[in-house]
Amino acid sequence: MKKQFNRDNYLAKSQNDQLDVETVIDIEELLPGFETWDKALRESSKRQKCLKSRTTKKSHNLAIKLNDCSAENTCSSAACPLCFREYRMSIISAVLRLAKQYSDCKSVTLVFYDDAMKSKDISKDKIEKLKNKLSKQLKRIGIQGPVVGSFEMDYHEDIGRWMPHFHLLMLDQPTEFKILRTYMKRHINLGVRKGVKNRPMLSQRIKNHPKQISYLFKSYWKLVVPYIGYDGKRKTNKRRLKSIEHAKSLRTLDELGFKGLLFLYGVRRSGPWFDVTLSVRN
């Protein structure tokens, strides 16, 4: 039987007081507006319709997989809104437990403009190489773990490329962050989009743990559309992907799986916990 969750008791826990392994974190209660099962079902229907509209066998097979998924017999695909909903609740719970042990966590987004890809060039191997490149660079810089987050891509309509980026939970390390920012701002990474101001690294102190950590693990890649605002400056809107790119994103999510989307550095997943494997500052 599910244990009763008390939000106030959870948030009142001190940063060094680990929750009992049996404690259930009720994400739906902690995050009002978290996607419901019915909403996930509706999203699954939209994805199936998109996949069926494509001519490839892979798209049709994925549509069948999503259609056959149920609470009793899950498909375990990262392209499935039902399965991703359960994954998000699990991973957010685990990261919340980890983050509450530290007082100086930050949400960090890293954008690899120089690794932007055409749809035909996207592959699991390329994404794994990018994850490995980031891990090696964090090690060279001397970043201390734990680092937990996810890989994501948005399709930029103006350049016809998928822009890979990472949303990460990291400990605040001013000196190392300065070096990391310099690395992300190297010319090869900033020179991809001429005449456009690039923001390869964004860091924010985590104040609302549940809301900000939930943002690190999203189930939907989006279309980025540029436009000129009333002030004459370039701005962007994020929209639902068009059919061709949407189907490509779903096939890629399915190929990567939850493990392929997850980025871990100096930490490993152990059930409802993360075990830190690199030296950290308490």
C-alpha positions in Angstrom: 0.0 0.0 0.0 1.2 3.5 -0.9 2.5 5.4 2.1 0.9 8.7 2.9 3.0 11.6 1.6 3.1 14.9 3.6 4.5 17.8 1.5 5.3 20.0 4.5 7.1 17.3 6.3 9.2 16.5 3.2 10.2 20.1 2.5 11.0 20.6 6.2 13.7 17.9 6.0 17.2 19.4 6.6 19.5 19.3 3.6 21.6 16.5 5.1 18.7 14.4 6.4 18.2 11.6 3.8 14.7 10.3 3.4 14.0 6.7 4.4 14.3 4.5 1.3 10.7 3.4 1.7 9.3 6.9 1.7 7.2 7.6 -1.4 7.5 11.1 -2.9 4.1 11.9 -4.4 5.2 14.0 -7.4 1.6 14.7 -8.5 0.9 16.3 -5.1 4.3 18.1 -5.0 3.9 19.5 -8.5 0.4 20.8 -9.2 -0.2 20.5 -13.0 2.0 17.5 -13.5 0.7 15.6 -16.5 -2.1 13.2 -15.7 -2.6 9.7 -17.1 -5.4 10.9 -19.3 -3.3 13.7 -20.7 -0.6 11.2 -21.4 -3.1 9.0 -23.2 -4.2 11.9 -25.4 -0.6 12.8 -26.2 0.0 9.1 -27.1 -2.9 9.2 -29.6 -1.4 12.3 -31.2 2.0 10.7 -31.5 0.5 7.5 -33.0 -1.4 9.6 -35.6 1.8 11.4 -36.5 3.8 8.1 -36.8 1.1 6.4 -38.9 1.2 9.4 -41.4 4.8 8.6 -42.2 5.8 6.0 -44.8 8.6 4.2 -43.0 8.3 0.8 -41.3 10.0 2.1 -38.2 7.4 4.8 -37.7 4.5 2.4 -38.2 6.1 -0.2 -35.8 6.6 2.5 -33.2 2.9 3.6 -33.6 1.9 0.0 -32.9 4.1 -0.2 -29.8 2.6 3.0 -28.4 -0.9 1.8 -29.1 -0.3 -1.6 -27.3 1.1 0.1 -24.2 -1.1 0.0 -21.0 -0.7 0.2 -17.3 -0.7 -3.6 -17.1 1.7 -4.1 -20.0 4.0 -1.1 -20.5 6.1 -0.7 -23.7 9.0 1.0 -21.8 9.7 3.3 -24.8 11.0 6.8 -24.2 8.7 7.9 -27.0 5.7 6.8 -25.0 4.0 9.5 -22.9 2.6 6.9 -20.5 6.0 5.3 -19.8 7.8 8.7 -19.8 5.3 9.9 -17.2 6.2 7.1 -14.9 9.9 7.6 -15.6 9.7 11.3 -14.8 8.0 10.6 -11.5 10.7 8.1 -10.6 13.7 10.1 -11.7 12.5 13.4 -10.3 12.0 11.7 -6.9 15.5 10.3 -7.0 17.0 13.7 -7.9 15.0 15.4 -5.2 16.5 13.1 -2.7 20.0 13.8 -4.0 19.5 17.6 -4.2 18.2 18.0 -0.7 21.6 16.8 0.6 23.3 20.0 -0.7 22.8 23.7 -0.1 24.3 25.0 -3.3 22.7 23.2 -6.3 22.3 24.9 -9.6 20.4 24.2 -12.8 22.8 24.4 -15.7 21.9 24.3 -19.4 24.7 23.6 -21.9 24.1 24.1 -25.6 26.4 22.5 -28.2 25.8 24.6 -31.3 28.8 23.1 -33.1 27.2 19.7 -32.8 23.9 20.7 -34.5 22.7 17.9 -36.7 20.5 17.5 -39.8 17.7 14.9 -39.3 19.5 12.4 -41.5 22.7 12.6 -39.4 21.1 11.9 -36.0 22.2 8.6 -34.5 22.5 7.0 -31.1 26.2 6.7 -31.6 26.6 10.4 -32.2 24.6 11.3 -29.2 26.6 8.9 -27.0 29.8 10.5 -28.3 28.5 13.9 -27.4 27.7 12.7 -23.9 31.2 11.2 -23.6 32.7 14.5 -24.8 30.9 16.4 -22.1 32.0 13.9 -19.4 35.6 14.1 -20.4 35.5 17.9 -20.4 33.9 18.1 -17.0 36.7 15.8 -15.7 39.4 18.0 -17.4 38.0 21.1 -15.8 37.8 19.4 -12.4 34.1 19.6 -11.9 33.0 17.8 -8.8 30.0 15.5 -8.8 27.3 14.8 -8.6 26.0 15.9 -12.0 22.6 14.6 -13.0 20.4 15.6 -15.9 19.2 14.8 -19.4 20.0 15.1 -23.1 17.6 17.0 -25.3 17.3 18.4 -28.8 15.1 21.1 -30.3 14.6 21.7 -34.1 15.6 25.2 -35.2 13.5 26.0 -38.2 15.8 28.9 -39.5 18.9 26.7 -39.9 17.2 23.3 -40.4 19.2 21.7 -37.7 18.6 19.9 -34.4 20.3 21.7 -31.5 21.7 19.3 -28.8 21.8 20.5 -25.3 21.9 19.2 -21.7 19.8 20.2 -18.7 21.9 19.4 -15.6 21.8 19.6 -11.8 25.2 20.6 -10.6 26.9 21.8 -7.4 27.9 25.5 -7.6 31.6 25.7 -8.3 32.5 29.3 -9.3 36.1 28.7 -10.4 35.2 25.6 -12.4 32.0 27.2 -13.8 34.1 30.1 -15.2 36.4 27.6 -17.0 33.3 25.7 -18.3 31.7 28.9 -19.5 35.0 29.7 -21.4 34.9 26.3 -23.0 31.3 26.6 -24.0 32.0 30.1 -25.5 35.0 28.9 -27.7 34.7 30.2 -31.2 33.9 26.9 -32.8 30.7 26.7 -30.7 29.7 30.3 -31.1 30.4 30.6 -34.8 27.6 28.3 -36.1 24.8 30.9 -36.3 26.1 34.1 -37.9 24.5 37.3 -36.6 22.7 35.5 -33.8 23.6 36.0 -30.1 24.2 32.5 -28.8 23.9 31.6 -25.1 25.8 28.3 -24.7 25.7 28.2 -20.9 22.9 29.2 -18.6 23.1 28.6 -14.8 20.4 29.4 -12.2 20.4 28.7 -8.5 17.8 26.2 -7.5 15.2 27.8 -5.3 12.2 25.7 -6.1 13.6 22.1 -6.1 10.5 20.2 -7.4 9.7 22.7 -10.2 13.2 23.3 -11.4 14.3 19.7 -11.2 11.2 18.5 -13.1 12.3 20.9 -15.9 15.5 18.8 -16.3 13.5 15.8 -17.5 11.1 16.6 -20.3 9.4 14.1 -22.6 8.9 16.3 -25.7 11.4 18.0 -28.1 10.1 21.2 -29.7 10.3 23.4 -32.8 12.1 26.7 -32.3 10.8 29.4 -34.6 12.5 32.8 -34.8 10.7 36.1 -35.2 11.4 39.9 -34.9 9.6 41.5 -31.9 8.1 44.9 -31.6 11.4 46.2 -30.3 13.2 45.1 -33.5 15.1 42.3 -31.7 15.2 38.7 -32.6 13.1 36.4 -30.5 12.0 32.8 -30.6 8.9 30.8 -30.0 8.8 27.1 -29.1 6.0 25.2 -30.8 4.9 21.6 -31.5 7.1 19.9 -34.1 5.8 19.5 -37.6 5.0 16.0 -38.8 8.4 15.0 -40.3 10.5 16.3 -37.5 8.0 15.0 -34.8 8.2 11.5 -36.2 12.0 11.7 -36.3 12.1 12.9 -32.7 9.9 10.0 -31.6 12.0 7.4 -33.4 15.2 8.9 -31.8 13.6 8.9 -28.3 12.7 5.2 -28.8 16.2 4.3 -30.0 17.9 6.1 -27.1 15.7 4.8 -24.4 15.6 6.3 -20.9 19.2 5.3 -20.2 20.4 7.1 -23.4 18.7 10.3 -22.4 20.1 10.3 -18.9 23.4 12.1 -18.2 25.3 11.1 -15.1 28.7 12.2 -14.0 30.3 11.3 -10.6 27.1 9.4 -9.6 25.2 6.3 -10.4 21.5 5.3 -10.1 20.7 2.8 -7.5 16.9 2.2 -7.3 15.3 5.2 -5.7 18.7 6.7 -4.8 21.8 8.1 -6.5 25.2 6.9 -5.2 27.9 9.6 -5.5 31.1 8.1 -7.0 33.3 11.2 -7.2 34.5 13.5 -4.4 31.9 16.1 -3.5 31.6 19.1 -1.2 29.1 18.7 1.6 
